[in-house]
Amino acid sequence: MSNPSDHIKQLVARLPEKPGVYQYFNKQGEIIYVGKAKNLRRRVSSYFQKEHEWLKTRQLVAHIADLKYVVVDSEQDAFLLENNLIKQYQPHYNIMLKDGKSYPSICITREDFPRIFKTRKILKGVGEYFGPYSYGNTVDLVVELIHKLFPIRTCNTPMTAQGVETHKYRLCLKYHLHTCCGICEQCVPADEYRQYIARAKQIIRGDAREIARQLESEMTAYATRMEYEKAQECKEKLDLIDKFCSKTVISNTHLGEMDVFGYDEQDNDVFIAMLHVRNGSIVQGQTIEYRRHLDEPKEELLAIGMMELRQQLGSTTREVLVPFIPDGFDENMHIHIALSGDKKRLLDLAQQNVRQYKQDKLKQADKLNPDQRAARILGRLQELLGLQKMPVFIDSFDNSNIQGSDPVAGCVVFRKAKPSKKDYKLFRINTVEGQDDYASMREVARRRYQEIIDEQGEFPDLIIADGGLGQMNAIREAVEQQLGLHIPIAGLKKDDKHRTNVLLYGFPPQEIGLKVTDEVFRLLVEIQDEVHRFAITYHKKKRSKRQIASQLDDIQGVGPATKQKILAHFHSVRRAGTADKEEWIQLLGNRLGSVCYEYFRANLTP
């Protein structure tokens, strides 16, 4: 097997675990293979992880110099996009269809009284085509649905309006079977027939909400009148509409040719993606990255990126979809924001691709330079709180007790956005009687920073209280009023479901809302979870030792030294109660071990 280059290894490591299409390029920049994948990373990495049996596959891998990919919503989308790209570029290593067979489409003929049917041939001037669809069954269901809903003619007779007026045609059996409206002998008005066609287009384009509502109303009425067979027919039609409405976004030739853009940014890095759509199918995709040096607005950056990408991909199409209106665009272009339908889904797909590209770039940068990630997150936290110094060194406190018993507290330390476990501190509450979280927090904060003062150590850049205003005030009283220190203090406020949702800072505190996807929010939650875990683990251990110690005081012959030996060995009451006799004898000898075993068996086990 040919060993992949470092460039290829880095590209594969950044691939998302999502459905999509990948393209392999040779050293000359030519597409040599196009493939689809349910999981892009897993599929592409498989090419470079084993010795392939087939010579052609080994040759392909040996010629891969670069790769690109496009993320899509589903395997069906990947299937269609792969087909479109293979037809467009005809890569050397892809299997070509020699029989000309392609995916089926739906045709509405250009006649006075149009027909609607499934076809695999696209003939210019014959009609308007919708598709292609990767599953023939989907087309069959749609055509069947249309003919069940609307009595449109299915005969191949070249029918004209003049021929109908002159009574050139005759009714066929399908009229008598009530599957055709009999337009050939003017059994329905021409305008009504055209209305059938218009509504059929609604179904094909997926805009069937109004028709579905009508069917639901009819179904309810039939069921009320106990006409269950007709109600079932309506239900089946509704099911067909539902199946069709889940169709792929990479379809519908009526969309024509257009460029679709996505935009995202992270700090000063700007990412712009472009999908080039032809006859409703994505045939090209590209993403570029800019570095913002001044305070350029996003509208200006999008305009620059659009011009660059259109030039790179050689696009001159006038219709352009954008997430927002750019600044200074070409007036000859028809630029708009799609709000619904297939165009909106294409715009969403462009946004998905640019977000994925951004995530891949950030992950790669973080992997190569972890300090860069920490600096980005902590710089953002510094900006949010208005701190004079980046909070590289963070302390966080939490209390743990059960109704005031065995009160303890923990302090975890994060350095450069990572836990520094060697600096963690545990505290037994010494001066507080009963359950008083605020007093306990004051004691712990005072002891923590008095120790640093005594040892002339380093103070944190930020203190985070695992709680709201009360915890923050308790820490401030200890730090500022008792010790005369000035350290920024923040708090994490929870909602009524005990989920962190707001960052508090300042006195009086200001609420700083954060999205759950924000890197700063994720860091704060990580700190909160860690300090809670650290404090509660210590509390459980201390409570368990107290419980076993109190039990040991009742056993005759167990003194302080023996008690410590038992505590060090078992750690918990449950562990001591489930130990077998041999373990006790091995620990304390035959006589005392047997006494302890019998005691715990009598008091702790069922």
C-alpha positions in Angstrom: 0.0 0.0 0.0 1.3 3.5 -0.9 1.8 5.6 2.3 -0.3 8.7 2.1 1.5 12.1 2.3 1.4 14.3 5.4 -1.0 16.6 3.4 -3.4 13.7 2.8 -3.2 12.5 6.4 -4.1 16.0 7.7 -7.0 16.2 5.3 -8.4 12.8 6.3 -8.0 13.7 10.0 -10.2 16.8 9.4 -13.0 15.0 7.6 -16.4 15.1 9.4 -18.3 11.9 10.3 -21.3 12.9 8.2 -22.7 11.8 4.8 -21.2 13.4 1.8 -19.3 13.1 -1.5 -15.5 13.1 -1.7 -13.3 13.8 -4.8 -9.7 12.6 -5.3 -7.3 14.7 -7.4 -4.0 13.8 -9.0 -0.8 15.9 -9.1 -2.2 17.7 -12.2 -5.3 18.8 -10.3 -7.6 16.5 -12.3 -10.5 14.7 -10.6 -9.6 11.0 -10.8 -12.4 9.6 -8.6 -15.7 10.6 -7.1 -17.3 8.6 -4.2 -20.1 8.8 -1.8 -20.1 8.0 1.9 -22.5 7.6 4.8 -19.5 8.6 7.0 -16.9 10.6 5.2 -14.0 10.2 7.6 -14.5 6.4 8.0 -14.9 5.8 4.2 -12.0 7.9 3.0 -9.6 6.7 5.7 -10.2 3.1 4.7 -8.4 3.8 1.4 -5.1 4.4 3.3 -5.3 1.9 6.1 -5.0 -1.5 4.3 -3.5 -3.3 1.3 -6.2 -3.4 -1.3 -6.8 -6.6 -3.3 -7.7 -5.0 -6.6 -4.9 -3.6 -8.7 -7.1 -0.7 -9.9 -7.7 0.4 -6.3 -4.0 0.3 -5.5 -3.3 2.4 -8.5 -6.0 4.9 -7.5 -4.5 5.3 -4.0 -1.0 5.8 -5.5 -2.2 8.7 -7.6 -4.2 10.6 -5.0 -2.5 14.0 -4.3 -5.4 16.0 -2.9 -9.0 15.6 -1.9 -12.1 17.7 -1.4 -15.6 16.9 -0.1 -19.1 18.3 0.1 -21.3 17.6 3.1 -25.0 16.7 2.4 -28.0 15.9 4.5 -28.5 12.3 3.7 -27.2 9.2 1.9 -29.8 9.9 -0.9 -28.3 13.3 -1.4 -24.8 11.8 -1.6 -26.1 9.3 -4.1 -27.4 12.0 -6.4 -24.5 14.3 -6.1 -22.0 11.5 -6.8 -24.0 10.7 -10.0 -24.0 14.4 -11.1 -20.2 14.8 -10.5 -19.4 11.6 -12.3 -21.5 12.7 -15.3 -19.9 16.1 -15.2 -16.2 15.1 -14.9 -16.1 11.4 -16.0 -13.2 10.6 -13.6 -10.8 7.9 -14.9 -11.3 5.5 -12.0 -15.1 5.7 -11.8 -17.3 3.1 -13.4 -19.2 4.6 -16.4 -22.8 3.6 -17.4 -22.5 2.3 -21.0 -26.2 1.8 -21.6 -27.1 5.4 -21.1 -29.4 4.5 -18.2 -29.8 7.4 -15.7 -32.0 8.2 -12.8 -35.7 8.8 -13.6 -37.4 12.2 -13.8 -41.0 13.4 -14.1 -42.0 15.0 -17.3 -45.0 17.4 -17.8 -45.4 17.7 -21.6 -45.7 20.9 -23.5 -49.2 20.3 -25.0 -52.5 22.0 -24.9 -53.6 19.3 -22.5 -50.4 18.0 -20.9 -49.6 14.5 -19.7 -47.5 13.6 -16.7 -45.2 10.5 -16.7 -42.0 9.0 -15.5 -39.0 9.0 -17.9 -35.3 8.4 -18.1 -34.8 10.5 -21.3 -34.5 14.2 -21.2 -35.6 15.5 -24.6 -35.3 19.2 -25.3 -38.6 20.9 -26.2 -40.8 17.9 -25.2 -41.7 19.2 -21.8 -40.7 20.4 -18.3 -38.7 17.9 -16.3 -38.5 17.5 -12.5 -35.8 15.3 -11.0 -33.7 13.2 -11.2 -34.7 11.0 -8.3 -32.3 8.3 -7.0 -35.1 5.8 -6.2 -37.5 4.9 -9.0 -40.1 4.0 -6.5 -40.2 7.6 -5.4 -41.1 8.7 -8.9 -43.7 5.9 -9.2 -45.4 7.0 -6.0 -45.5 10.7 -7.1 -46.9 9.9 -10.5 -49.4 7.5 -9.0 -50.4 10.1 -6.4 -51.0 12.7 -9.1 -53.2 10.5 -11.1 -55.1 9.4 -8.0 -55.7 13.0 -7.0 -56.3 14.5 -10.4 -57.9 12.7 -13.4 -55.2 13.7 -15.9 -55.1 11.9 -19.2 -52.5 9.1 -19.6 -53.0 8.2 -23.3 -50.3 8.9 -25.9 -52.6 10.6 -28.3 -51.1 13.9 -29.7 -54.1 16.0 -28.5 -54.6 19.6 -29.5 -57.2 22.2 -28.4 -58.4 22.5 -32.0 -58.9 18.7 -32.3 -61.0 18.7 -29.1 -63.2 21.5 -30.4 -63.7 19.7 -33.7 -64.6 16.4 -31.8 -61.6 14.6 -33.4 -61.1 12.3 -30.4 -63.3 9.7 -28.6 -63.6 8.7 -25.0 -61.7 5.6 -23.9 -62.2 3.0 -21.2 -60.2 5.0 -18.6 -63.0 7.6 -18.6 -65.6 5.0 -17.8 -63.3 3.7 -15.0 -63.2 7.2 -13.6 -59.4 7.6 -13.9 -59.6 10.2 -16.7 -61.6 13.4 -16.8 -62.5 13.0 -20.5 -60.9 16.2 -21.7 -60.8 14.7 -25.2 -64.6 15.3 -25.5 -64.7 18.3 -23.3 -66.2 16.5 -20.3 -64.4 19.1 -18.1 -63.6 22.7 -19.0 -60.0 23.4 -20.3 -59.4 25.8 -17.4 -60.2 23.0 -14.9 -57.8 20.7 -16.6 -55.1 23.3 -16.4 -55.8 23.7 -12.7 -55.2 19.9 -12.3 -51.7 20.4 -13.9 -50.9 23.4 -11.8 -51.8 21.5 -8.6 -49.8 18.5 -9.8 -46.8 20.8 -10.1 -47.3 21.8 -6.5 -47.1 18.1 -5.5 -44.0 17.5 -7.5 -42.3 20.6 -6.1 -43.1 19.5 -2.6 -45.5 22.3 -1.9 -48.4 20.1 -1.0 -49.4 21.6 2.4 -52.7 23.0 1.2 -53.6 19.8 -0.6 -52.7 17.8 2.5 -54.9 20.0 4.7 -57.8 19.4 2.3 -57.2 15.7 2.4 -57.1 15.7 6.2 -60.4 17.6 6.3 -62.0 15.1 3.9 -60.6 12.2 5.9 -62.1 13.5 9.1 -65.5 14.1 7.4 -65.5 10.6 6.0 -64.6 9.0 9.3 -67.3 11.0 11.1 -69.9 9.6 8.6 -68.3 6.1 9.1 -67.3 5.9 5.5 -64.0 4.2 6.5 -63.0 3.0 3.0 -63.0 6.6 1.7 -61.2 7.8 4.8 -58.6 5.1 4.3 -58.1 6.3 0.7 -57.4 9.8 2.0 -55.0 8.5 4.5 -53.1 6.6 1.8 -52.9 9.7 -0.3 -51.6 11.7 2.7 -49.0 9.0 3.3 -47.8 9.3 -0.3 -47.6 13.1 0.1 -45.6 12.8 3.3 -43.2 10.4 1.6 -42.7 12.7 -1.3 -42.2 15.8 0.9 -39.1 14.1 2.4 -37.4 14.2 -1.1 -33.8 15.3 -1.5 -32.9 18.9 -2.0 -30.5 17.9 -4.8 -33.2 17.6 -7.4 -35.8 19.5 -9.3 -34.4 20.6 -12.7 -36.8 23.6 -12.6 -34.4 25.3 -10.3 -32.1 26.1 -13.2 -28.6 27.4 -12.8 -27.5 29.4 -9.8 -24.7 30.0 -7.3 -25.5 29.4 -3.6 -23.2 31.0 -0.9 -22.7 30.3 2.8 -20.9 32.6 5.3 -19.4 32.1 8.8 -16.7 33.6 10.9 -14.6 33.0 14.0 -12.8 35.9 15.6 -10.9 37.4 12.6 -11.2 34.3 10.4 -13.9 34.5 7.7 -15.1 31.5 5.8 -17.2 31.6 2.5 -18.6 28.6 0.7 -20.1 28.4 -2.8 -22.2 25.6 -4.3 -22.8 25.8 -8.1 -26.2 24.4 -9.1 -27.1 23.5 -12.6 -30.5 22.1 -13.5 -31.2 21.7 -9.8 -28.1 19.6 -9.2 -24.9 20.6 -7.3 -22.0 20.2 -9.7 -19.3 22.2 -8.0 -18.4 23.2 -4.5 -15.6 25.3 -3.0 -14.8 27.1 0.3 -12.2 29.8 0.9 -10.9 31.5 4.0 -10.0 35.1 4.7 -8.2 36.8 7.5 -9.8 40.1 8.6 -7.1 42.7 9.2 -9.2 45.7 9.7 -12.8 46.1 10.8 -14.3 45.1 7.4 -18.1 44.4 7.6 -19.3 41.0 6.7 -21.3 42.4 3.8 -18.0 43.6 2.2 -16.2 40.3 2.9 -19.1 38.3 1.4 -18.9 40.4 -1.8 -15.2 39.9 -2.1 -15.5 36.1 -1.5 -18.4 35.8 -4.0 -16.3 37.4 -6.7 -13.3 35.3 -6.0 -15.2 32.0 -5.9 -17.2 32.7 -9.0 -13.9 33.4 -10.8 -12.3 30.2 -9.5 -15.2 28.1 -10.6 -15.7 30.0 -13.8 -19.4 30.8 -13.1 -21.2 33.5 -14.9 -24.8 32.7 -13.8 -26.9 35.6 -12.8 -29.0 34.0 -10.1 -27.4 34.0 -6.7 -28.6 32.9 -3.3 -27.0 34.5 -0.2 -27.5 34.4 3.6 -27.5 38.2 3.6 -27.2 40.9 1.0 -23.5 41.7 0.2 -22.1 45.2 -0.2 -21.1 46.4 -3.7 -22.2 43.4 -5.8 -22.6 43.4 -9.5 -26.0 44.9 -10.4 -26.4 42.5 -13.3 -26.7 39.6 -10.8 -30.1 38.6 -9.4 -29.2 38.3 -5.7 -31.8 37.3 -3.1 -32.3 35.4 0.2 -34.4 32.3 0.0 -36.9 32.0 2.8 -38.6 28.7 2.0 -38.8 25.8 -0.4 -36.0 24.0 -2.3 -33.9 27.2 -2.6 -34.0 27.6 1.2 -32.8 24.0 1.6 -29.9 24.7 -0.8 -29.0 27.8 1.1 -29.1 25.8 4.3 -26.8 23.2 2.8 -24.3 25.9 1.8 -24.3 27.2 5.4 -23.8 23.6 6.6 -20.8 23.2 4.4 -19.2 26.5 5.5 -19.7 25.7 9.2 -18.2 22.2 8.7 -15.2 23.8 6.9 -14.7 26.2 9.8 -14.9 23.5 12.4 -12.4 21.4 10.4 -10.0 24.3 10.2 -10.3 25.1 13.9 -9.9 21.5 14.9 -6.8 21.2 12.8 -5.3 24.4 14.2 -6.1 23.3 17.8 -4.5 19.9 17.2 -1.3 21.5 15.8 -1.2 24.3 18.4 -3.3 23.7 21.6 -2.1 26.9 23.1 -3.8 28.8 20.2 -7.1 27.2 21.1 -6.7 28.2 24.7 -5.7 31.7 23.8 -8.8 32.0 21.5 -11.2 30.9 24.2 -9.6 32.8 27.1 -9.3 35.9 24.9 -13.0 35.7 24.3 -13.7 35.3 28.0 -11.5 38.3 28.7 -13.5 40.3 26.2 -16.9 39.3 27.6 -15.9 40.2 31.2 -13.8 43.2 30.3 -10.8 41.9 32.2 -7.4 43.7 32.1 -5.6 40.4 31.9 -6.3 37.2 30.1 -7.6 34.6 32.6 -4.9 32.0 32.1 -5.1 30.9 35.8 -8.7 30.2 37.0 -9.9 29.0 40.4 -13.4 27.5 41.0 -15.0 26.6 44.3 -17.9 24.3 45.3 -19.3 23.0 48.6 -20.7 19.6 49.3 -22.7 18.3 52.3 -25.9 16.5 53.2 -28.1 18.5 55.5 -25.0 20.0 57.1 -23.2 16.7 57.8 -19.6 16.1 56.8 -19.3 19.5 55.1 -16.4 19.8 52.7 -15.3 22.0 49.8 -13.2 21.7 46.7 -11.1 24.1 44.6 -10.1 23.1 41.1 -7.5 25.0 39.1 -7.6 25.5 35.3 -4.4 26.7 33.5 -4.6 27.6 29.8 -8.2 26.2 29.7 -7.1 22.8 31.0 -7.4 21.2 34.4 -4.2 21.4 36.5 -5.0 18.6 38.9 -1.7 18.9 40.9 -3.0 22.3 42.1 -6.4 21.1 43.3 -7.3 21.7 46.9 -9.7 20.0 49.3 -11.0 21.6 52.5 -12.8 20.3 55.6 -15.1 23.0 56.9 -13.9 23.8 60.5 -15.7 26.9 61.6 -19.2 26.5 60.4 -21.9 24.6 62.3 -24.8 23.2 60.4 -25.7 23.9 56.7 -24.5 27.3 55.8 -23.1 27.3 52.2 -22.2 31.0 52.2 -20.3 30.8 55.5 -18.5 27.7 54.3 -17.6 29.5 51.1 -16.1 32.4 53.0 -14.0 30.1 55.1 -12.7 28.1 52.2 -11.8 31.2 50.1 -10.1 32.9 53.0 -8.0 29.7 53.8 -7.1 29.2 50.1 -5.8 32.7 49.5 -4.3 33.2 53.0 -2.1 30.1 52.2 -1.0 31.7 48.9 -0.2 34.9 50.8 1.9 33.0 53.4 3.7 31.1 50.7 4.1 34.1 48.4 2.5 32.1 45.6 0.6 33.0 42.4 -2.9 34.4 42.6 -5.5 33.4 40.0 -6.6 35.7 37.2 -10.3 34.9 37.8 -12.4 33.1 40.5 -15.5 31.3 39.4 -18.2 30.4 42.0 -20.4 27.4 41.2 -23.5 29.4 42.1 -25.1 32.8 41.8 -24.8 36.1 43.6 -24.8 34.6 47.2 -21.7 32.5 46.5 -20.0 35.4 44.7 -20.6 37.8 47.6 -19.2 35.2 50.1 -16.0 34.9 48.1 -15.7 38.6 47.7 -16.1 39.2 51.5 -13.2 36.8 52.1 -11.0 38.0 49.3 -11.5 41.7 49.4 -12.8 42.6 52.9 -10.8 40.0 55.0 -7.6 39.7 52.9 -7.6 43.0 51.0 -7.0 41.3 47.6 -8.5 42.3 44.3 -9.3 39.3 42.1 -12.1 39.3 39.5 -15.0 37.1 40.6 -17.7 35.5 38.3 -20.6 33.2 39.0 -22.5 30.5 37.1 -26.3 30.9 37.5 -28.6 27.9 37.0 -32.2 27.9 35.7 -35.1 26.2 37.5 -34.0 22.9 36.0 -30.6 23.2 37.6 -28.9 23.8 34.2 -26.3 26.6 33.8 -27.6 29.2 31.5 -26.0 32.6 32.5 -22.6 33.9 33.5 -22.6 36.6 36.2 -19.9 39.2 36.6 -19.4 42.4 38.6 -20.9 43.9 41.7 -23.8 44.4 41.2 -23.6 41.5 38.8 -24.4 41.7 35.1 -25.9 38.8 33.3 -23.9 37.6 30.3 -25.9 35.3 28.1 -23.9 32.6 26.2 -25.0 30.1 23.5 -24.6 26.5 24.5 -22.5 26.0 21.4 -20.1 28.8 22.4 -16.6 27.6 23.2 -16.5 29.8 26.3 -19.8 28.3 27.6 -18.4 24.8 27.1 -15.2 25.7 29.1 -17.3 27.2 31.9 -19.5 24.1 32.1 -16.4 21.9 32.0 -15.0 23.8 35.0 -18.3 23.6 36.8 -18.6 19.9 36.3 -15.1 19.3 37.4 -15.3 21.2 40.6 -18.7 19.6 41.4 -17.2 16.1 40.8 -14.1 16.9 42.9 -16.0 18.2 45.9 -18.7 15.5 45.9 -16.2 12.7 45.5 -14.3 14.0 48.6 -17.6 14.3 50.5 -18.7 10.8 49.7 -15.3 9.4 50.8 -15.3 11.4 54.0 -18.9 10.4 54.9 -18.2 6.7 54.2 -15.1 6.8 56.4 -17.1 8.4 59.2 -19.8 5.8 58.9 -17.4 2.9 59.0 -15.4 4.5 61.8 -18.6 4.9 63.9 -19.4 1.2 63.3 -15.9 0.1 64.3 -16.2 2.0 67.6 -18.9 -0.6 68.6 -16.7 -3.6 68.0 -14.9 -5.0 71.1 -11.2 -5.3 70.6 -10.9 -2.7 67.8 -8.7 0.3 69.0 -7.5 3.4 67.1 -4.6 1.7 65.3 -6.8 -1.2 64.2 -9.5 1.2 63.1 -7.1 3.1 60.9 -5.9 -0.2 59.4 -9.5 -1.2 58.5 -10.3 2.3 57.1 -7.2 2.2 54.9 -8.1 -1.2 53.6 -11.9 -1.0 53.0 -12.5 2.8 52.5 -16.3 2.3 52.8 -19.0 0.7 54.9 -20.4 -1.2 51.9 -17.0 -2.6 51.0 -16.4 -3.8 54.6 -19.9 -5.3 54.9 -19.5 -7.3 51.7 -15.9 -8.6 52.5 -15.7 -12.4 53.1 -14.3 -14.0 56.2 -11.0 -14.9 54.7 -10.3 -11.3 53.8 -11.0 -10.2 57.4 -8.7 -12.9 58.8 -6.0 -12.1 56.4 -6.2 -8.4 57.4 -6.6 -8.8 61.3 -5.8 -12.4 62.1 -8.1 -15.3 63.0 -9.7 -14.1 66.3 -10.3 -10.4 65.6 -11.0 -10.9 61.9 -13.7 -13.4 62.8 -15.2 -11.0 65.3 -15.4 -8.1 62.7 -16.8 -10.4 60.0 -19.6 -11.6 62.3 -20.3 -8.0 63.4 -20.7 -6.7 59.9 -22.6 -9.7 58.7 -25.1 -9.2 61.5 -25.5 -5.4 61.1 -25.0 -4.6 57.5 -25.9 -7.5 55.2 -29.4 -8.7 54.5 
